[in-house]
Amino acid sequence: MCGIVAYVGPRDAVPILMEGLTRLEYRGYDSAGLAVIGRSGDLRVRKAKGRVADLAAALPARFKGRTGIGHTRWATHGEPSDVNAHPHVSGPVAVVHNGIIENADELRAELEADGVALASQTDSEVLAHLIARSEAAELEDAVRDALSQVVGTYGIAVVDTRHPDTLVVARNGSPVVLGIGEKEMFAASDIAALVRYTRQVVHLDDGELATVRADGFRTSTLDARATSKKPSVIETDEAAYDAEGYTHFMRKEIYEQPAAVERALGGRLDDRFHTAHLGGLNLDPREARGVRRVKILGCGSAYYAGQMGAQLIEELARIPADAEPASEFRYRNPVVEPDTLYIAVSQSGETYDTLVAVQELRRKGGRVLGVVNAVGSAIARECDGGVYLHAGPEIAVASTKAFTSTAVVFALLALHLGRIRDLSPADGRRICAGLRALPGQIAEILRQEDEIAALAADLATYRSMLFIGRVRGWPIAREGAQKLKEVSYVHAEAYPASELKHGPLALVSPELPTVAVVPDDELRDKNLSTLGEIRARRGRVITVGHQELGDDSLTVPKNEPELDPILLTIPLQLLAYHAAAALGHDVDKPRNLAKSVTVE
Ligand code: AGP
């Protein structure tokens, strides 16, 4: 949600910043801007409403500089417009900001009372004025002065024409990472903007600032105590940030699932004891046996994957488990129990609601594990232990490979907990074999893409759709509906199939198709009765299961009943993708959304 990139060094900053903004555009795409310090020491700023391409079109040919900052925005305060786009400027100072300044209204009023004319409606602009008004000689101290007046979250990058060879960046709740080059330095909110230039990075901690010059950096806390940071090497592959010939990142990431699932399983299955080893759990067998309940927290698709996880844990380990939106949990003064294991799920590891839920739990003494994709992210660092997905960077706003990888990690965790408790070796062996079969079976489903695309183009003509599923099929129905509405904007509502006749059956008509998740499990007959009720009311039914159950049937290969939901998800991802593509939508950048919701 919003992207920051910054550069200081001998090269022209503009192409580097523009390249970084293009890589960060998935995080926010309603406006973009740049500020660079030109060779004559002047501040040059360009901003444009719309995409990074609109900013590129607005840049004059001779727009160059050696130190600069850039930003791509997802609006929170003030509508998307040229003036509300970042950087915000006050005299010699320009600032880009991710996050929310909570006391912006008071600060704006104080600045206005002092005669400062505010140009934008944003909370971020106050930072530029506060820094410019500081009497500190060093830019770092001026930034520190300004931040001491601010309440809220931020990742910021600042340039000042009085210090033309210096960048200052700071972090509190919104990530900032430094990239170390050869006699040049980079900074960004996300390594996506850096991988093209360097593999050596330094992650700032909350409450930390860095003064960055071409030949190095120094870090300190907000109260001016020096900190010592060691660079780490990013192992990610640059190609992971390219669409590599695919029409969209969403389609590429759907196709990456066999490999992502292989990586999630990599080295974690134990054929001797028919269990799973998860190195980072920090939970010994005795502690694992003491767990009386599991509570899983996440937002959006991460929550639905958590719901799948709760079912897996309850089925395989026989520990009562449930999932709850982290965004609700954090506000309801939850009762935190000592023998409950809390698990936070997040692809980005940055989702603010999930992060605050984790912090609230830790504050109350709860034990929290993370199931996270982004290595070293805020949520991963905040937890007592956890499991990484190793799905690789997910760029499309609509989560696909992270969703399936999360479900696979939960299957591993459920197997691990189950084998410490009462899951038999035979059942352990059965689940291990099922997990190993998943990548090949996902690849088999992907081969049906043409058939699914034709059905999706037909379904895209409807205004609304119902998604239903029972028990294991229920989170799949929810995720299917979420995917469809996110990218195609076709209204989609998910219900447990068992709840249909308690209300939503009233909606069923020839104008409202129903997508039904109908695996060959012990609830198949119940599901078939529900389909009969829909068809009796002339509702069109599309089934996703193991058998042809009518004209519109999508089938997947059979795995173990506990793992089947992972496969049943894949056709629904393709259905959503192709419905959106058929409607001509910008699939990777759906309206009103952005990747990683780092604000409340
Ligand atoms: C998924 O398609 C959505 N874009 C969204 O629901 C997402 O899963 C949610 O915001 C949580 O993100 P996280 O996994 O990065 O925490």
Boltz pocket constraint, residues with backbone or C-beta under 6 A from the ligand:
constraints:
  - pocket:
      binder: B
      contacts: [[A, 299], [A, 300], [A, 301], [A, 302], [A, 345], [A, 346], [A, 347], [A, 348], [A, 349], [A, 350], [A, 351], [A, 354], [A, 397], [A, 398], [A, 399], [A, 400], [A, 486], [A, 594], [A, 596], [A, 597]]
      max_distance: 6.0
